[in-house]
Amino acid sequence: MRSWQRLMANLSSALMALFLAMVVWVVAVYEKAPPRTDTLPDTIPIQFLDLGNTLIISNPIATEAKVKVRALGDTWEQLRPQDFEATVDLLGLESGQHDVPVVVTTLLQDIAIVDVQPSRITVNLDEILERQIRVRVKTLDEERVPLGYTSRIPEVKPEQVMVSGPKTTVDAVTEAVVEISVKDARDTVTKQDTPMLLDATGRRVRGLTVSPDKVTVTVVVERQAGYRDVAVRATSQGSPAPGYWISSISVEPVLVTVWGEQALIEALPGFVDTEVIDVDGATSDVMKRVALDLPDGILTLGEGSGPEGILVQISIQPQLGGKTIYGAPLEISGLRLGLTAQPSPMAVDIILSGPLPALKELQAEDIQIILNLAGLGKGTHKVTPIVILPEGQDLEVKSIVPDIVEVAIE
């Protein structure tokens, strides 16, 4: 009996000694690195677990959490966002609104989670719905198609798109619309765009997936019989006063629409001349409104029509260095294989300025006038010539007559 009492007394003493040692150790640790309770400087991304395959979260929700923890001071400095995991469990939840907790865990020892913000999240779960919707094309600026041209009914490919997302949002969509403008179009207009999803009130519906994300819209714009667009070429006679030269010639508009019998229209070249403007003895710019010199049976419509329809400005400058290359031949570039091109006119006049020695030595064959037809298909096109001059001679193109060349591609 006494031996048992001695054993218990010794055990009590040992336990007391162990307890006192632990107290001393804890006090020592806390004095060296006292515990700290604070919010982590970085937010923790929230993971949403076990969302049903046929469901989608349809409302804006928090995706990051602020976490307050308690840890020893030396441990605090080593904490990283990846040491923690914030999750929301959606297992078994059906369509509707749910208030679910945000749970933050860590595998680190001696770390206590004190607070999580947000602690709970309201989640709206909606069924995923896919629905095919026909694409409607809205043609803009049809009244701005140039005179003598008409636009056909637009075509869109594909004609339908697949819209997917939350059922309530998909159900709100009444149409998919693509807009395309034909303002000033003289040729087929093509556009790739993402259809706008609209509800019954015409408001845009967002937050849905459209497949394919882009459709191709084509509006054929073609010339009406009896109409044609031609470039305007200014014509002048005489020479400026001694010591002066014509530095440039410009016309406005550069294109006019003419009308007449189809045979007469087709017989026209790709340009028409203005009435002759006299510059004999001129020492300053000559600006004049004149009519076009048109064959009988041909009328000008719209801009540029009438006896004073064309504004011609002929710039007269002191002859510090200028030269006009007449009848410079055009070179075709970028034409697709198997096609032929017929420009009208076949040559243009180039008005140059620059140092007199360089102009004196310059020959017509030193200049390239290129019509870049890259990307153009069959039909009649209006192309602006590109002039390539010899390098290092400080020459400058002041004007090209005519400014625009008509090219027929077959």
C-alpha positions in Angstrom: 0.0 0.0 0.0 2.8 2.4 1.0 4.7 1.5 -2.2 1.7 2.4 -4.3 1.4 5.7 -2.5 5.1 6.5 -3.1 4.6 5.6 -6.8 1.6 8.0 -7.1 3.5 10.7 -5.3 6.5 10.3 -7.7 4.2 10.3 -10.7 2.5 13.5 -9.6 5.8 15.2 -9.1 7.0 14.1 -12.5 3.8 15.4 -14.2 4.1 18.7 -12.3 7.7 19.0 -13.4 6.7 18.3 -17.1 3.9 20.9 -16.9 6.1 23.5 -15.4 8.7 22.8 -18.2 6.0 23.2 -20.9 4.9 26.5 -19.3 8.5 27.7 -19.3 8.9 26.7 -23.0 5.7 28.3 -24.1 6.5 31.5 -22.2 10.0 31.5 -23.8 8.6 31.0 -27.3 5.9 33.7 -26.9 8.5 36.1 -25.6 10.8 35.5 -28.6 8.0 35.5 -31.2 4.6 36.5 -29.7 1.5 35.4 -31.6 0.0 37.8 -34.2 -3.6 38.0 -35.3 -4.1 39.9 -38.6 -5.6 39.7 -42.1 -3.4 38.1 -44.8 -2.0 40.8 -47.2 -3.1 38.7 -50.2 -6.6 37.4 -51.0 -7.3 33.7 -51.4 -9.0 32.6 -54.6 -12.3 30.9 -54.0 -12.9 27.5 -55.6 -16.5 26.4 -56.4 -16.7 22.6 -56.0 -19.0 20.0 -57.4 -21.2 22.2 -59.6 -23.6 20.1 -61.6 -22.8 19.5 -65.2 -26.2 21.0 -66.3 -25.9 24.1 -64.1 -24.2 27.4 -64.3 -23.7 30.3 -61.8 -25.7 33.1 -63.3 -25.1 36.0 -60.8 -21.9 38.0 -60.1 -20.2 36.5 -57.1 -17.0 37.0 -55.1 -14.1 35.1 -56.4 -11.6 35.9 -53.7 -11.7 35.9 -49.9 -9.9 37.9 -47.2 -8.7 35.7 -44.4 -7.7 36.7 -40.8 -5.4 34.2 -39.1 -3.6 33.8 -35.7 0.0 32.5 -35.8 3.4 33.0 -34.1 5.3 36.1 -35.3 8.1 34.2 -37.1 5.5 31.9 -38.8 3.4 34.9 -39.9 6.2 36.3 -42.1 6.4 33.0 -44.0 2.7 32.6 -44.8 1.8 32.5 -48.5 -1.6 32.5 -50.3 -1.0 29.0 -51.6 -0.8 27.8 -48.0 -4.6 28.2 -47.8 -7.6 26.9 -49.7 -10.9 28.7 -49.9 -13.8 26.5 -51.1 -17.6 26.7 -51.6 -19.3 23.3 -51.8 -22.1 23.1 -54.4 -22.7 19.4 -54.2 -26.3 18.4 -54.5 -27.6 21.9 -55.1 -30.3 22.4 -57.7 -31.4 25.3 -59.8 -32.3 28.3 -57.7 -30.8 30.7 -55.1 -28.6 29.3 -52.4 -26.7 30.8 -49.4 -23.5 28.8 -49.0 -20.5 29.1 -46.6 -16.9 29.9 -47.6 -14.6 27.4 -45.9 -10.9 28.2 -45.6 -8.5 25.4 -44.6 -4.7 25.0 -44.2 -2.3 22.1 -43.7 0.1 24.3 -41.7 0.4 23.5 -38.0 -0.3 26.1 -35.2 -2.3 28.3 -37.6 -5.8 29.3 -36.5 -8.4 30.7 -39.0 -10.0 33.6 -37.1 -12.3 35.1 -39.8 -13.2 34.9 -43.5 -14.8 37.6 -45.6 -17.1 37.0 -47.2 -18.1 34.2 -44.8 -21.1 33.2 -47.0 -22.0 33.8 -50.7 -25.4 33.9 -52.4 -25.2 31.8 -55.5 -27.9 31.7 -58.2 -27.8 28.4 -60.1 -29.4 28.2 -63.4 -29.8 25.5 -66.0 -27.5 25.7 -69.1 -29.5 26.1 -72.3 -28.4 26.0 -75.9 -30.6 27.5 -78.6 -30.2 28.2 -82.3 -31.1 31.7 -83.4 -31.4 33.1 -86.9 -29.2 36.0 -87.7 -30.8 39.2 -89.1 -28.8 41.7 -91.1 -29.6 45.3 -90.6 -28.3 47.4 -93.6 -27.3 50.9 -92.7 -27.1 54.0 -94.9 -29.0 52.5 -97.9 -29.9 56.0 -98.9 -26.2 56.9 -99.1 -25.4 54.4 -101.9 -24.0 56.5 -104.7 -26.3 57.6 -107.5 -26.6 55.0 -110.2 -25.9 52.1 -107.9 -28.2 49.7 -106.0 -27.7 47.3 -103.2 -29.1 43.8 -103.1 -30.6 41.9 -100.2 -27.7 41.1 -97.8 -26.6 37.5 -97.3 -25.1 36.1 -94.1 -23.2 32.9 -93.4 -24.0 31.0 -91.4 -27.6 31.9 -91.2 -28.0 30.7 -87.6 -25.8 30.8 -84.5 -25.9 28.7 -81.4 -26.4 30.8 -78.2 -25.6 29.1 -74.9 -25.7 30.2 -71.2 -28.1 30.5 -68.3 -31.6 29.4 -69.3 -33.2 32.6 -68.1 -30.8 34.8 -70.0 -31.0 32.6 -73.2 -34.8 32.8 -73.0 -34.6 36.6 -73.0 -32.9 36.7 -76.5 -35.4 37.3 -79.3 -32.9 37.9 -82.2 -29.3 38.1 -83.3 -28.5 41.2 -85.4 -25.5 42.2 -87.5 -25.2 45.7 -88.8 -23.4 46.6 -92.1 -23.1 50.0 -93.8 -23.3 50.5 -97.5 -22.4 54.3 -97.3 -20.6 55.4 -100.5 -20.2 51.8 -101.6 -19.6 51.2 -105.3 -18.7 47.6 -105.0 -19.7 44.5 -102.9 -19.4 45.1 -99.2 -18.2 42.3 -96.9 -17.9 42.3 -93.2 -17.2 39.8 -90.4 -18.7 40.6 -87.0 -20.2 39.1 -83.9 -24.0 39.2 -83.8 -25.6 41.4 -81.2 -28.1 39.5 -79.0 -31.2 41.6 -78.3 -34.3 41.1 -76.2 -37.9 42.0 -77.0 -37.2 45.7 -76.1 -34.2 45.9 -78.3 -31.7 46.0 -75.5 -28.5 44.0 -75.7 -28.3 40.7 -73.8 -24.8 40.0 -72.5 -23.1 37.2 -70.7 -23.9 34.5 -73.3 -21.6 32.4 -75.6 -22.2 32.7 -79.4 -21.0 30.0 -81.7 -19.5 30.7 -84.2 -18.4 34.0 -82.6 -18.4 35.7 -86.0 -20.5 35.6 -89.1 -19.8 36.9 -92.6 -22.2 39.4 -94.1 -22.2 40.3 -97.9 -24.1 43.0 -99.6 -23.8 43.1 -103.4 -23.7 46.7 -104.7 -23.9 47.0 -108.4 -24.1 49.6 -111.1 -27.5 50.2 -112.7 -27.9 50.0 -116.4 -27.3 53.4 -118.1 -25.2 54.7 -115.2 -21.4 54.8 -114.9 -18.8 56.5 -112.7 -15.9 58.1 -114.5 -12.8 60.0 -113.4 -12.6 63.7 -114.2 -9.5 65.0 -116.1 -8.9 68.7 -116.2 -7.7 70.2 -119.6 -5.8 73.4 -120.0 -4.3 75.4 -122.9 -1.5 77.9 -123.1 1.5 78.4 -120.9 2.0 80.4 -117.8 4.1 83.6 -117.9 7.8 83.2 -118.4 9.5 81.9 -115.2 6.3 80.2 -114.0 5.0 76.7 -114.2 2.0 74.6 -113.5 2.8 72.9 -110.2 -0.4 70.9 -109.8 -3.9 70.4 -111.1 -6.8 69.3 -109.0 -10.5 68.7 -109.6 -13.5 68.4 -107.4 -15.2 66.0 -107.6 -12.7 63.5 -108.9 -15.4 61.1 -109.8 -18.8 61.9 -111.5 -21.8 59.8 -112.3 -22.9 59.9 -115.9 -26.2 58.7 -117.5 -27.3 57.8 -121.0 -28.1 55.0 -123.3 -26.2 51.9 -122.3 -24.3 51.7 -125.6 -23.1 55.3 -125.2 -22.2 54.8 -121.6 -20.1 51.7 -122.3 -18.3 53.4 -125.2 -16.9 56.0 -122.8 -13.3 55.7 -121.6 -12.7 55.6 -117.9 -12.5 59.4 -117.7 -14.1 62.6 -119.1 -12.4 65.9 -119.8 -13.4 69.3 -118.5 -13.9 72.2 -120.8 -10.6 73.8 -121.7 -9.2 76.3 -119.2 -6.8 79.0 -120.5 -3.7 79.5 -118.4 -1.8 81.6 -120.9 0.4 84.2 -119.2 -0.8 83.2 -115.7 1.4 84.2 -112.7 -0.9 83.0 -110.0 -3.3 80.1 -109.3 -6.2 79.7 -111.7 -9.4 78.5 -110.1 -12.5 78.1 -112.2 -15.8 76.2 -112.3 -16.5 74.5 -115.6 -18.7 72.0 -117.2 -17.6 68.6 -118.5 -17.0 68.0 -122.2 -19.4 65.2 -122.7 -20.6 63.5 -125.9 -24.1 64.1 -127.1 -26.7 61.9 -125.2 -24.6 61.7 -122.0 -25.6 63.6 -118.9 -23.9 64.2 -115.6 -26.0 63.4 -112.5 -25.5 64.5 -108.9 -22.3 66.1 -107.8 -20.4 67.7 -110.7 -23.4 68.3 -112.9 -24.3 71.5 -114.5 -22.4 74.2 -116.4 -20.3 75.0 -113.3 -20.2 71.6 -111.8 -16.5 70.9 -111.7 -14.1 73.0 -109.6 -10.7 73.0 -111.2 -7.7 74.5 -109.5 -4.5 75.0 -111.4 -1.5 76.0 -109.2 0.9 78.4 -110.8 4.3 78.7 -109.1 7.7 80.3 -109.9 9.7 77.8 -112.0 12.1 76.8 -109.3 12.0 73.3 -110.7 9.1 71.6 -112.2 8.5 69.1 -115.0 5.5 67.4 -116.5 5.9 63.8 -117.8 3.2 63.3 -120.4 1.7 60.0 -121.2 3.7 57.9 -118.7 2.6 54.3 -119.2 0.9 52.4 -116.3 2.3 49.1 -114.9 0.0 46.5 -113.5 0.9 44.9 -110.2 -0.7 42.2 -107.9 -3.2 40.9 -110.5 -4.4 37.4 -109.7 -3.2 34.6 -111.9 -5.5 33.9 -114.8 -7.0 37.4 -114.9 -6.4 40.2 -117.4 -6.6 44.0 -116.7 -7.4 46.8 -119.1 -6.8 50.3 -117.6 -8.5 53.4 -119.0 -6.5 55.6 -119.7 -3.4 53.5 -120.5 -1.1 56.4 -119.5 -1.2 59.4 -117.1 0.5 62.7 -116.9 2.8 63.2 -113.9 3.6 66.7 -112.6 6.9 66.8 -110.6 8.9 69.3 -108.7 12.5 69.2 -107.5 16.0 70.3 -108.3 16.5 71.5 -111.8 19.5 69.3 -112.6 17.6 66.2 -111.5 14.5 67.3 -113.5 16.6 68.0 -116.6 18.2 64.5 -116.5 14.9 62.7 -115.6 13.5 60.6 -118.4 10.0 59.0 -118.6 11.5 55.5 -118.3 13.0 56.5 -114.9 9.5 56.7 -113.4 7.2 53.8 -112.5 3.5 54.4 -112.3 1.9 51.3 -110.7 -1.7 50.2 -110.5 -1.8 47.8 -107.5 -4.6 45.4 -108.2 -3.9 43.0 -105.3 -7.1 41.5 -103.9 -9.3 42.7 -106.7 -11.5 40.3 -108.6 -13.4 40.5 -111.9 -15.2 43.7 -112.5 -14.6 47.4 -113.0 -12.6 49.1 -110.3 -11.3 52.6 -109.6 -7.6 52.6 -108.6 -5.3 55.4 -107.6 -1.9 55.1 -109.3 1.3 54.8 -107.2 4.3 56.7 -108.5 7.8 55.5 -107.8 10.6 58.0 -108.4 14.4 57.6 -108.5 15.9 57.6 -105.0 18.2 60.3 -103.7 17.1 63.1 -106.1 14.5 64.9 -103.8 11.8 64.7 -106.5 8.2 65.1 -105.5 5.0 64.2 -107.2 2.8 67.3 -107.2 -0.1 65.9 -109.2 -1.3 62.9 -111.3 -3.7 63.5 -114.2 -6.1 61.9 -113.9 -6.1 61.1 -110.2 -8.0 57.9 -110.5 -7.8 55.2 -113.2 -10.6 52.8 -114.2 -9.5 49.2 -114.5 -11.6 46.5 -116.1 -10.6 43.0 -114.8 -11.7 39.9 -116.6 
